[in-house]
Amino acid sequence: MAKSNEMRVKVISVGEIEVVGANGFQKRILEGKIEGEYPEDFAFEFQKDKCALLDDVLEDTYVTIYYNVR
């Protein structure tokens, strides 16, 4: 069972949509940083129809990412 989590990150970069394979599978990467006492960088992969969620995200802004750990 997947557990849902959330993380507030400062956006470092938003990648372009990549098409992988012959079936047209799409993915897009958001790189972000958690600030605080122990800063850490993270990369989140958005797939298929979720790629469009990053269209209006700007660098150096803060977003809350909701993700599942499988």
N, C-alpha and C positions, 0 to 999 in steps of 0.2 A: 504494500500500500504506500502510495506517495504521501509525503508530508509537505504541506505548504509552509513556506517561510517568506519573510520580507526583509529587504535590506535597503537602506537609504544610501545612495552613492552620488558622488560628484562625477559628472560625465567627462571623461577624457576624450573619447572619440566615438563616432558612430560610423560603422563601415557601410560600404555599398552592398546592395543585394547581390549575392552570388548564386548562380544556377549550377547545381551539382548533378552530374549524371545525365543520362539520356531522357529520363522521365520528367525533367524540369523541376526537381526538388529545389526549393529556395531557402537560403539562410542568410542571416545578417548578424554581425557581432557588435555589441555595445561594450566598450571598455570603460570601467569606472573605478573610482578610488573611495574607500571608506576612510574618513578622516578621524582623527582622535589621537589618543595616546599611542596606539599601535596601528598606524596607517597601513592599508593593504590594498593592492590592486586586484580587480576581478574582471573577468571577461564573461559575458552572458551571450548565449547563442539564441537568437529568435528564429523560429522556423515557420515555413509555409505562410499562412495568412497573418501571423503575428509580426512579420517583417514590417508591415505598414504602421505598426504602433510607434516605430522610431522615426517616422517621416518629419515630425514637428519637434523632435528633441534636439536641443542645442548644446554644444560643448560648453563647459564651465558652468552648467546649471545643475541643480540637484533633482534627482528623480527617486521614486520608491519603486524598487523592483520586487515583484512577487514571483517566486520561483518554487519549483517542486524538486525534491531530492528523490531519486528513484533508486 
